Amino acid sequence: MITGFEKIVEERIQSAQKQGFFDHLPGQGIPLPEENMSGMNNELKLAFKILKNADCLPPELEIKKEIQSTQTLLNAMPDTQEKYKAIKKLNFLIMKLNMTRSSRPDMEIPQHYFDPLVERVEN
């Protein structure tokens, strides 16, 4: 059974289709990519789908995303003092990411940004 609101929405979508508002959109005619969740139990699949639809990332991925943005900012910084602060933040984020993992220490991301960048800044 369609409610009154759903009927109005459906009518507006059909009207927009007839007027051509959905023609020539990016990705038109291209199938959506399949999500590869084979080998995962149904409860986890559902949980990940809910989190993805809510635009929520696991903490580890949030930290990785922040590391990438800090690296990008660091590459564009001309100021020595600002670079030093960004390097400290980057090393802290890498340490935080490594602490959240339950992996072997040799698999951790190395904090190799500090020494080479300090040398470049000093020269």
Secondary structure, DSSP 8 states (H G I E B T S, - for coil): ---HHHHHHHHHHHHHHHHTTTTT-TTTT--------TTS-HHHHHHHHHHHHTT---HHHHHHHHHHHHHHHHHH---HHHHHHHHHHHHHHHHHHHHH--S-GGGS----SHHHHHHHHH-
